[in-house]
Amino acid sequence: MHSDTGMFSINKALQEKRILLSIRVDVRKFAKIEEASIKTEDFTLFVGDNNSGKTLMMELMYGIVNTISNWNAEVGCAKITEMEDITYIRFSAEWFAEIESSVNSYLRDNKRSFLLECFSIEIPAEEVKIHFETAEEIFYVGTIAETAYLEKEYADGNRENIVNDVTGTVGEMKLQLAKHALLDMLGLPVGKKQLFLPAARAGLQMLYRNFFVNMQGKSGMALSICDYLKFLQTYSPRMQFDENEEDLIDFVDRELLGGRIEYRNDVFMYREDNCVIPLNAASSMIHELSPFSSVLKSEGKYGYLYYDEVENSIHPIKQGSIAKALIRFCNLGNKVIISTHSDSLAGRVNNLILVSRMKNVIRRNDILERLNWSMRDMLGSEKAVNVYEFKKNEKDRVVIEELDFFDYPKIGYDFGRFNENIDILYDESNCIMG
């Protein structure tokens, strides 16, 4: 087992205080989904059968985050205090409520055009709206003099710096500070974006150049897919990484790829020892995992990662390693939203979270040693998790249930549909051996 002394580090400030702001997305009669209320947390998991609306919901959430991140965030009802040559701006609950109201008015009045922008086709929806949530009062304080900076203040009085050296006229700096406050609330700090890894990522990874050459006018694809193709088309590898980023890249190369993805002469390649081959000559598992590896090594930084059907072409045992990799990626300060219809992957995520949440440190460390797991595989204690199960009712409509976490008895999340499948297999075995 690896020694973690002095090696594993999540930002200490984040361990001491949780990021309490999040977005809740509410829909009613959206495609086949009867009704849903989905909250984006640090780690969000969608489970359910094929054709139950998981991808559609992820693409909608992608579109909503895209809309809010590009929102014209006016200062509005923020409290402004002038003191000599210094201006203070307080972005608090009232300001976020004003932004929320504006966004919901837009979604209500422009629902059809918004959905067309998200999906490029007509998707029925009776209602789409958002809600900003806080568990306790958090506000942002912007200070403007010759330059400006923004801090986040928590209920305990502690402050966290968000951005420095904002320049421009006073009016321009006010708008920039408002924008940074909104982006931080979304979980998209300065310089970070969102990215969607679609279920069809392997084929798109190999055909994206041909797609762009032959594309005329509108692509007919969802916004999230188009952005993924642009990510591939404009890809640029990064040269420098911090210690925790390097550790995650090494883990993915060693435990998942058995080699590494390289980007040479504008082409993705796979290297195993001294053998370098084009990506299309590698195995299907390498195809499926290469986009995630490319994200980790990209010049662009991604604070939101949507990962659809994570388990594609990955052996059930390897699914445990991808679960660990995604937890490590989340621990680096990123939000992760994944979908799966694999009981193996959901079960492994569940087991990792169960051990992460153990209060008995001696018992936890004993389990880590026996399973040859690392503290790096443990989801940070400050990270919030939401799990949603997509189920079809008797009318073939989808209902989405938010699952509770049971730390005692040590069940974690009770995946009803997956448990039903295990029971069926058990009954079949009894009948056969009979």
C-alpha positions in Angstrom: 0.0 0.0 0.0 1.3 3.5 -0.8 2.4 5.7 2.0 0.4 8.9 2.0 2.5 10.9 4.5 3.2 14.3 3.1 1.9 13.3 -0.4 -1.8 13.7 -0.3 -3.0 17.2 0.1 -6.4 18.9 -0.6 -6.3 22.6 -0.1 -6.5 23.0 3.7 -8.9 25.9 3.4 -11.3 23.7 1.5 -11.1 21.0 4.2 -12.1 23.5 6.9 -15.1 25.1 5.1 -17.5 23.7 2.5 -18.5 25.5 -0.6 -22.2 25.8 0.3 -23.6 27.3 -2.9 -25.2 25.1 -5.5 -27.8 25.2 -8.3 -31.0 23.2 -8.3 -32.5 22.6 -11.7 -36.3 21.9 -11.7 -38.1 20.4 -14.7 -41.7 19.3 -15.3 -42.9 17.2 -18.3 -39.4 17.4 -19.9 -39.3 14.9 -22.7 -40.1 11.5 -21.0 -39.2 12.9 -17.5 -42.4 13.5 -15.5 -40.8 15.8 -12.9 -37.3 16.3 -11.5 -35.4 18.5 -9.1 -31.6 18.0 -9.6 -29.0 19.7 -7.4 -25.5 20.1 -8.7 -23.0 19.1 -6.0 -19.3 18.4 -6.0 -20.0 14.8 -7.1 -23.3 14.0 -8.8 -24.2 10.5 -10.0 -27.1 9.5 -12.3 -28.0 5.8 -12.3 -30.7 4.0 -14.3 -31.7 1.9 -17.3 -30.9 2.8 -20.9 -33.3 5.3 -22.5 -34.4 6.7 -19.1 -33.3 10.3 -19.8 -30.0 10.5 -18.0 -28.1 11.9 -21.0 -30.9 14.3 -21.8 -30.9 15.7 -18.2 -27.1 16.1 -18.3 -27.3 18.0 -21.6 -30.0 20.3 -20.2 -27.8 21.0 -17.1 -24.9 21.7 -19.4 -27.1 24.2 -21.3 -28.2 25.9 -18.1 -24.7 26.3 -16.7 -23.6 27.6 -20.1 -26.4 30.2 -20.0 -25.7 31.3 -16.4 -21.9 31.5 -17.0 -22.5 33.8 -19.9 -25.1 35.9 -18.0 -24.9 39.6 -18.1 -24.4 39.9 -14.3 -25.2 43.5 -13.5 -24.4 44.9 -10.0 -28.2 45.5 -9.5 -29.2 45.3 -5.9 -25.7 44.6 -4.6 -24.9 46.9 -1.6 -22.4 49.6 -2.6 -20.4 51.6 0.0 -18.2 54.6 -1.0 -15.4 55.5 1.3 -13.0 58.2 0.1 -11.3 56.6 -3.0 -12.4 53.1 -2.3 -15.7 51.4 -3.3 -17.0 48.3 -1.5 -19.6 46.0 -3.1 -21.4 43.3 -1.2 -23.0 40.5 -3.4 -25.2 38.7 -0.9 -28.4 36.6 -0.9 -30.5 39.5 -2.3 -28.2 39.9 -5.3 -28.3 36.1 -6.1 -32.1 36.1 -5.7 -32.2 39.0 -8.3 -30.0 37.0 -10.7 -32.1 33.8 -10.1 -35.3 35.7 -10.9 -33.8 37.2 -14.1 -32.6 33.7 -15.3 -35.9 32.1 -14.6 -37.7 34.9 -16.5 -35.5 34.2 -19.5 -36.1 30.5 -19.3 -39.8 31.0 -19.1 -40.1 33.6 -21.9 -37.5 32.0 -24.2 -38.0 28.3 -23.4 -38.3 27.1 -27.0 -35.2 29.0 -28.2 -33.2 27.9 -25.1 -34.1 24.2 -25.7 -33.3 24.5 -29.4 -29.9 26.0 -28.5 -29.3 23.1 -26.1 -30.4 20.2 -28.3 -30.8 21.6 -31.9 -34.2 19.8 -32.1 -37.6 20.4 -30.5 -37.7 18.9 -27.0 -41.0 19.3 -25.1 -40.9 20.8 -21.7 -43.7 22.3 -19.6 -41.3 24.1 -17.2 -37.5 24.6 -16.7 -36.3 26.7 -13.9 -33.3 27.1 -11.5 -32.8 27.9 -7.9 -29.6 29.1 -6.2 -29.2 27.3 -2.8 -27.1 28.1 0.3 -27.0 26.2 3.5 -25.9 29.3 5.4 -25.1 32.9 4.6 -22.2 33.4 2.2 -21.5 36.6 0.4 -18.8 38.2 -1.8 -17.0 41.4 -1.0 -15.5 43.4 -3.9 -13.1 46.2 -3.2 -12.3 48.8 -5.9 -9.5 51.3 -5.9 -7.0 51.6 -8.7 -7.5 47.9 -9.2 -10.2 45.6 -7.7 -10.3 42.3 -6.0 -13.0 39.9 -4.8 -13.3 37.8 -1.6 -15.8 35.2 -0.5 -16.9 35.6 3.2 -18.3 32.6 5.1 -20.6 32.6 8.0 -17.7 32.1 10.5 -16.1 35.3 9.2 -13.3 33.6 7.3 -12.6 35.0 3.8 -11.3 33.3 0.7 -9.7 35.3 -2.2 -11.4 34.8 -5.6 -9.7 37.1 -8.0 -7.0 39.9 -7.9 -5.9 42.8 -10.2 -9.2 43.5 -11.9 -8.6 46.7 -14.0 -10.7 49.1 -16.1 -13.0 52.0 -15.3 -15.0 51.8 -12.0 -18.1 50.7 -14.0 -16.2 48.0 -15.8 -14.6 46.7 -12.6 -18.1 46.5 -11.0 -19.3 44.3 -13.8 -16.2 42.1 -13.7 -16.6 41.6 -10.0 -20.3 40.7 -10.4 -19.3 38.2 -13.2 -16.6 36.6 -11.0 -19.0 36.2 -8.0 -21.6 34.5 -10.3 -19.0 32.2 -11.8 -17.6 31.2 -8.4 -21.1 30.4 -7.2 -21.4 28.1 -10.2 -18.2 26.3 -9.3 -16.4 27.8 -12.4 -13.6 29.9 -10.9 -11.5 32.2 -13.1 -10.0 30.4 -16.1 -12.1 27.2 -15.8 -14.8 26.0 -18.1 -17.2 23.0 -18.4 -16.9 20.0 -20.7 -19.2 17.2 -21.6 -17.7 13.7 -22.5 -20.5 12.1 -24.5 -21.3 8.4 -24.7 -20.2 8.4 -28.3 -16.8 9.9 -27.4 -14.7 7.1 -29.0 -16.2 7.6 -32.5 -16.1 11.4 -32.2 -12.5 11.3 -31.0 -11.5 9.6 -34.3 -13.9 11.4 -36.7 -14.0 15.0 -35.4 -11.7 16.4 -38.2 -13.9 14.9 -40.9 -16.9 16.3 -39.2 -15.6 19.8 -39.2 -14.5 19.6 -42.8 -17.9 18.5 -44.0 -20.1 20.5 -41.6 -22.2 23.1 -43.3 -24.4 25.5 -41.3 -25.9 24.1 -38.1 -24.5 20.8 -36.9 -27.8 19.4 -35.7 -26.0 18.2 -32.6 -26.6 19.2 -29.0 -24.6 22.2 -27.7 -22.6 19.9 -25.3 -21.5 17.6 -28.2 -20.5 20.6 -30.4 -18.4 22.0 -27.5 -16.8 18.6 -27.1 -15.9 18.5 -30.9 -14.4 22.1 -30.5 -12.4 20.8 -27.6 -10.9 18.1 -29.8 -10.4 20.5 -32.8 -8.6 23.2 -30.8 -6.8 20.9 -28.3 -3.5 22.0 -26.9 -1.5 20.0 -24.3 -0.3 21.6 -21.1 3.4 21.4 -20.2 3.3 22.0 -16.4 1.2 20.5 -13.7 1.2 20.7 -9.9 2.0 17.7 -7.7 -1.6 16.5 -7.3 -2.4 16.8 -11.1 0.7 14.8 -11.9 -0.3 12.2 -9.4 -3.7 11.8 -11.0 -2.3 11.7 -14.6 0.2 9.0 -13.5 -2.7 7.0 -11.8 -4.7 7.1 -15.0 -1.7 6.1 -17.2 -0.7 3.3 -14.9 -4.0 1.8 -13.6 -6.3 2.4 -16.6 -4.4 2.9 -19.8 -1.3 0.8 -19.2 0.4 3.5 -21.3 -0.3 7.1 -22.1 -2.1 9.3 -24.6 0.1 11.7 -26.5 -0.7 14.5 -28.8 1.8 14.7 -31.7 1.5 16.8 -34.8 -2.1 17.6 -34.1 -3.0 13.9 -33.8 -3.8 11.8 -30.7 -1.6 8.8 -30.3 -1.3 5.9 -27.8 2.1 5.0 -26.3 2.8 1.7 -24.5 6.5 1.4 -23.5 8.4 2.2 -26.7 5.5 1.4 -29.1 3.5 4.4 -30.4 0.4 3.8 -32.5 -2.5 5.9 -33.8 -5.4 6.0 -31.5 -7.7 4.2 -34.0 -5.3 1.2 -33.8 -5.6 0.9 -30.0 -8.2 -1.1 -28.1 -11.8 0.1 -27.5 -11.0 0.7 -23.8 -8.2 3.1 -24.8 -10.6 4.9 -27.2 -13.1 5.4 -24.4 -10.6 6.5 -21.8 -8.5 8.8 -24.0 -10.8 11.8 -23.8 -10.6 11.8 -19.9 -6.8 11.5 -20.1 -6.8 14.4 -22.7 -8.9 16.6 -20.3 -6.3 16.1 -17.5 -3.5 17.1 -19.8 -5.3 19.9 -21.6 -4.1 23.5 -21.7 -7.7 24.4 -21.0 -8.9 23.9 -17.4 -12.3 22.4 -16.7 -14.2 23.0 -13.5 -17.3 21.0 -14.5 -16.9 17.6 -16.1 -20.0 15.7 -17.4 -19.1 12.1 -18.1 -21.8 10.1 -19.8 -21.9 6.3 -19.6 -18.6 6.2 -17.8 -18.3 2.4 -18.1 -18.3 2.1 -21.9 -15.9 -0.7 -22.9 -14.3 -0.8 -19.5 -13.9 -4.2 -17.7 -15.9 -4.3 -14.4 -12.6 -4.5 -12.4 -11.2 -1.5 -14.2 -14.4 0.4 -13.4 -13.2 0.5 -9.8 -10.1 2.4 -11.0 -12.1 5.0 -13.1 -14.3 5.5 -10.0 -11.1 6.3 -8.0 -9.8 8.6 -10.8 -13.0 10.6 -10.8 -13.0 11.0 -7.0 -9.4 12.2 -7.3 -10.4 14.7 -10.0 -13.2 16.0 -7.8 -10.8 16.4 -4.9 -8.7 18.8 -7.0 -11.6 21.3 -6.7 -13.7 20.2 -9.7 -17.4 19.3 -10.0 -18.1 15.9 -11.5 -21.5 14.8 -13.0 -21.5 11.2 -14.2 -24.1 8.8 -15.5 -24.0 5.0 -15.5 -26.2 1.9 -16.0 -23.5 -0.3 -14.6 -24.1 -1.8 -11.2 -20.3 -2.5 -10.9 -19.4 1.2 -11.3 -22.2 2.5 -9.1 -21.3 -0.1 -6.5 -17.6 0.9 -6.5 -18.4 4.6 -6.2 -20.7 3.7 -3.3 -18.0 1.7 -1.5 -15.4 4.4 -1.9 -17.8 7.0 -0.5 -18.8 4.7 2.4 -15.2 4.4 3.5 -14.6 8.1 2.9 -17.4 9.0 5.3 -16.3 6.7 8.1 -15.9 8.5 11.4 -13.8 5.7 12.9 -10.4 6.6 11.6 -8.8 3.4 12.9 -11.4 1.2 11.2 -11.1 3.3 8.0 -7.4 2.9 7.8 -7.6 -0.8 8.5 -10.1 -1.2 5.5 -7.8 0.9 3.3 -4.9 -1.4 4.1 -6.8 -4.6 3.5 -8.3 -3.4 0.2 -5.0 -1.8 -0.9 -6.7 1.6 -1.3 -5.1 4.9 -0.7 -6.3 8.1 1.1 -6.1 9.7 -2.4 -9.1 7.5 -3.3 -11.2 9.0 -0.4 -13.6 11.8 -1.3 -12.8 14.9 0.7 -14.9 15.4 3.8 -16.0 18.8 2.5 -17.3 17.4 -0.8 -21.1 17.1 -1.1 -22.6 14.1 -3.0 -25.9 13.7 -4.7 -27.2 10.4 -6.3 -30.3 10.2 -8.5 -32.0 7.1 -9.7 -34.0 7.3 -13.0 -37.0 4.9 -13.0 -39.8 4.3 -15.5 -43.3 4.1 -14.1 -46.2 2.0 -15.3 -47.0 4.7 -17.9 -43.4 4.5 -19.3 -42.7 8.0 -17.9 -39.5 8.6 -15.9 -39.5 9.5 -12.3 -36.2 10.6 -10.7 -35.6 9.8 -7.1 -32.9 11.4 -5.0 -31.3 8.6 -3.0 -30.5 9.0 0.7 -27.1 8.0 2.1 -27.2 5.4 5.0 -24.0 5.3 6.9 -25.6 2.9 9.4 -26.3 0.2 8.6 -23.4 0.5 6.1 -25.5 0.5 2.9 -24.5 3.9 1.5 -26.9 4.4 -1.5 -29.6 1.8 -2.0 -29.8 1.3 -5.8 -33.2 -0.3 -6.2 -32.9 -1.3 -9.9 -29.4 -2.7 -9.5 -30.3 -4.6 -6.4 -33.3 -6.1 -8.3 -31.0 -7.4 -11.0 -28.7 -9.0 -8.4 -31.8 -10.7 -6.9 -32.9 -12.0 -10.3 -29.4 -13.4 -11.0 -29.4 -15.1 -7.5 -32.8 -16.6 -8.2 -31.8 -17.9 -11.6 -28.7 -19.5 -10.1 -30.8 -21.2 -7.4 -33.2 -22.5 -10.1 -30.4 -23.8 -12.3 -28.6 -25.6 -9.4 -31.8 -26.7 -8.1 
